[in-house]
Amino acid sequence: MGCSNGRFGEFGGQYVPETLMSEICRLEEAYLRLRGDPSFQAELSALLDSYAGRPSRLYFAEKMTRDLGGAKVYLKREDLNHTGSHKINNVLGQALLAKRMGKKRLIAETGAGQHGVATATAAALMGMECDIFMGREDTERQALNVYRMRLLGARVHSVTGGTMVLKDAVNEAMREWTRRVDDTHYVIGTVMGPHPFPTMVRDFQSVIGREAREQILKAEGSLPKAAIACVGGGSNAIGLFSAFLGDEGVRLIGCEAAGRGLDTGMHAATLSKGEVGVFHGMKSYFNQDGGGQIAQVYSISAGLDYPGVGPEHAFLRDMGRAEYVAVTDEQAVSAFEYIARTEGIVAAIESSHAIAHAMEAAPMYDREDSIVVCVSGRGDKDVAAIARHRGEDVRE
Amino acid sequence: MSKIAEAFGSGKALICFVTGGDPDLETTEELVAAMAGAGAAIVEIGVPFSDPVAEGPVIQGANARALASGTTLDALFATVRRIRARTGVPIAFLTYLNPVFRYGYGEFFAECERSGVDGIIVPDAPLEEQGEFKHIARAHGVDVISLIAPTSGDRVERIAREADGFVYMVSSLGVTGVRDGMPPRVGEAVAEIRRFTEAPVAIGFGIGTPGQAAEAASIADGAIVGSAIVEIVARLGRGSVGEVGRLVGEMKKAIDEAGAGGPR
């Protein structure tokens, strides 16, 4: 008893079934202990360095900068990490923590498959069992990632309940955790869920911001005017933002998925269109109807296709420290194509939402200014889907 | 003593669950009346939710059917008013927190009091998160019934001490659904809870047969039956009332015959 419930203002909390309460309190205890444990931090740093390939580069996108005609655009290259996205930062941290807690099995939800692949990778590395829950619609959209997870030794469970996408995968992973909590750790993939997850995942992702801040200061001698990242649950964004929270001159801009448009009802723009509610263990903003039923959301990007957002983002928005914009499918696809042609980088469709906003924002600044954009993942997984979106019959 | 706690006064209690609006609210009304008539001491009505994370497949399906039939909280309150014209059986809503939060705590509990809802069970609001609404519930005479799980450990004492109505003891890990048998050490768990509270203890999760209901009621003060009833509703829909009444009657009979009758 007596674990704190981890609030960001009114947001956050621990709204989970009683069956999980003792476990998340134990998790918080273990996390707080290990956060200050030099041997844990050293082990994690060594893994991030030698296995995940950190630090990730901060790349000056010179052609893009010239073409857009404004602030210098710097790209934080999380796409170059092992497994191809920022997800590995969090997963290695949680897997190591789980191992220290004596857990034998990792479970996780996944939307696009990147978090599932990262979790399966960490499980393989650390010799742990692994079960991944993925909505049936996503297992079909991302068939290659399903095989990749199996190749890594994970069992992939196709979730047929509800709307068969990311939120349903979270539901099923939570149910599985209540079935078998003793030897199992649930590796939540973003800054959502009950405390301590939003805090813990932010801390594991804060390496993005710490590196970026140091790198931009070294390159430019000054802080950027803006830090821009895509937001589904919001882990790469909070990781980037965390280092700049105290730097008042740095605008923090999160890019949500506007799907087919904010007025179509076919979007996943939680902070733009959602209302405060309680779901998946936390109080935050959710896309929902007037009766409190969670809405079906849509985005071309499976990784942003989530009806909620991390509680710290809700807090940062309401206190006015961070701002959130909505980017449509069409804008994101154009940005996906633009950065490929301009810089030779195939970015994830999720990250392309941030790039799309950067394309609009850069010209509004002076040439001496800089902005940092997080390329949270690589886009190989999206190539076939984007080709189909453009009317070409490409199969994986 | 609350109406819910009083329901344990006349012997071991059979507590029956049905999802409100599955397949429609007229059927819910008939089911509640039939269950009360067949010996249910308390009826739980599930408020349908899009994402019931503590439920197994049977009750998940019921939630989906109830939402498809357009069930809302206002319509459920109206149904409770109609039920109140027919039976005084204590009624508890089993609801996820978000529909209540969106309705507004003040308005929700006032409406519970007006329509005759005696308690609520919120599977995603553990003790620590009940603070934001428990005082409002109490002001309207609505019991907030807490759950205790096999994993509750040193949390048992505080939950039990603060119990309203009765303690809902979750017999096994995982989500709702019928199981083959009662897990071992359930008796010890009940004894542990009783060290800290005078409130009655009822066992839920996994009870599907009259024999299991009798066993649970002999260990504790009552047995909670959900998925076994909902499974009949899933199969027979509007025509399920007779068979649900029969199952409830058989369970009640088994509980009484186990010699478990009489107040504790």
Contacts between the chains, C-beta under 8 A, distances in Angstrom:
chain1	res1	chain2	res2	distance
A	1	B	154	5.8
A	1	B	155	5.4
A	1	B	158	5.7
A	5	B	128	5.6
A	5	B	129	7.3
A	13	B	129	5.8
A	14	B	126	6.7
A	14	B	128	6.1
A	14	B	129	6.4
A	15	B	97	6.1
A	15	B	124	4.8
A	15	B	125	6.2
A	15	B	126	7.7
A	15	B	129	5.4
A	16	B	124	6.3
A	16	B	126	6.6
A	17	B	53	7.1
A	17	B	54	4.7
A	17	B	123	5.3
A	17	B	124	6.3
A	17	B	126	7.4
A	17	B	147	7.4
A	17	B	149	7.4
A	18	B	123	7.9
A	18	B	126	5.1
A	18	B	127	8.0
A	18	B	146	7.6
A	18	B	147	4.5
A	18	B	148	6.5
A	18	B	149	4.5
A	18	B	151	7.9
A	18	B	152	6.2
A	18	B	155	7.7
A	18	B	159	7.6
A	18	B	170	6.9
A	19	B	149	4.0
A	19	B	150	7.5
A	19	B	151	5.4
A	19	B	170	6.5
A	19	B	173	6.3
A	19	B	174	7.8
A	20	B	151	7.6
A	21	B	126	4.9
A	21	B	128	7.7
A	21	B	149	7.8
A	21	B	151	7.7
A	21	B	152	7.2
A	21	B	155	6.3
A	22	B	151	5.0
A	22	B	152	6.3
A	22	B	153	5.0
A	22	B	154	7.8
A	22	B	155	6.2
A	23	B	151	6.6
A	161	B	57	7.4
A	161	B	60	5.8
A	162	B	50	7.2
A	162	B	51	6.5
A	162	B	60	7.9
A	162	B	64	7.9
A	167	B	51	6.6
A	168	B	51	7.7
A	171	B	51	5.4
A	171	B	53	5.0
A	174	B	53	5.0
A	175	B	53	6.3
A	175	B	54	7.7
A	175	B	56	7.8
A	175	B	174	7.3
A	175	B	175	5.0
A	178	B	54	7.2
A	178	B	173	6.2
A	178	B	174	5.5
A	178	B	175	6.2
A	179	B	173	5.6
A	179	B	174	3.8
A	179	B	175	7.1
A	180	B	173	7.0
A	180	B	174	8.0
A	181	B	151	6.2
A	181	B	173	6.7
A	275	B	102	7.5
A	276	B	101	8.0
A	277	B	98	4.9
A	277	B	101	6.2
A	277	B	102	6.4
A	278	B	97	4.6
A	278	B	98	4.9
A	278	B	101	5.2
A	278	B	124	7.2
A	279	B	51	6.8
A	279	B	98	5.6
A	280	B	51	8.0
A	280	B	53	7.7
A	281	B	124	7.6
A	286	B	98	7.7
A	288	B	98	7.1
A	288	B	102	7.1
A	290	B	102	6.9
A	291	B	72	5.4
A	291	B	73	6.5
A	291	B	99	6.0
A	291	B	102	6.5
A	291	B	103	7.9
A	292	B	49	7.8
A	292	B	98	4.2
A	292	B	99	3.9
A	292	B	100	7.6
A	292	B	101	6.6
A	292	B	102	3.4
A	292	B	103	7.1
A	293	B	49	6.9
A	293	B	50	4.3
A	293	B	67	6.6
A	293	B	99	7.3
A	294	B	50	4.6
A	294	B	51	5.3
A	294	B	98	7.4
